[in-house]
Amino acid sequence: MSTVTSPASTEELPEGRRMVAGPGGNPYPVAVLWRRVLARLIDAITVFFIQWMLTVIQLLWFMDSVSSRWQPEPWGRATAAVLAYIFFHFVYTMVFLRWNEGQTPAMDLMKLRAVRTTDGSHIGLGRCAARWVVGGASWIVPPVALGGLVVNAATYLTAPVDRRRRTVPDWLAGTTVIAYDRDREDPDGTPEEVLDEHGRPMSVRAQIRRKYGLSGLFGGYGERRGS
């Protein structure tokens, strides 16, 4: 692989990926699409469960009453729930992208980060809103859920023909999604290995287990299987 001559330069990687400017002007690889798709699905499901939990604990006590009285076509009784979901999805996306360094929880899990295309810097509220508007607002497209999935899938049609694999929201916001592992970044932005308690390099799976408190669960499962 050839040497990157400047942070803003782009070049082919062995996997067909490219290097673009990221945080601090350093070169980072463009994110692969399957990770982006999975991250968007995980975020959508996360918001659904947040809304469901708020309903269960009666913080959204008015939802049943509103759903019963307001049933416009073609959404019917689901109208209030759909609009509430869009609102929570918007707040969730804006808060994490703006104040969590361009990463939603799912993007952090999948090691992705949204940055400005021009210089790789952090994105502001305007760009966060522009990234959300197409995919987020699409959840109101009937039929509920299916319509949102179709529109969200369509936003990726530009990615295969774009050198930075930008989707429609990326084009609107002037952003690029890079491969970025926050746990492996030192203060000057240089990737470093993550070591376990024995000083050995950790695999991605092991890092996820440690970060989200799953080590004991899976460790015990492995011991039971081996016994």
Protein Blocks (a to p, Z undefined) as FASTA:
>chain_A
ZZdfbfkbccddfkopacdddehhiacddddfklmmmmmmmmmmmmmmmmmmmmmnopam
mlmmmmmmmccdfklmmlmmmmmmmmmmmmmmmmmmmmngopafklmmnopadddfklop
acdfklmmmmmmmmmmmmmpccehjlmmmmmmmmmmmmmmpcklpafklmmnopacdddd
fklpcfkopacddddfkopacdfklmmmmmnopmmmmmmmmmmmmZZ
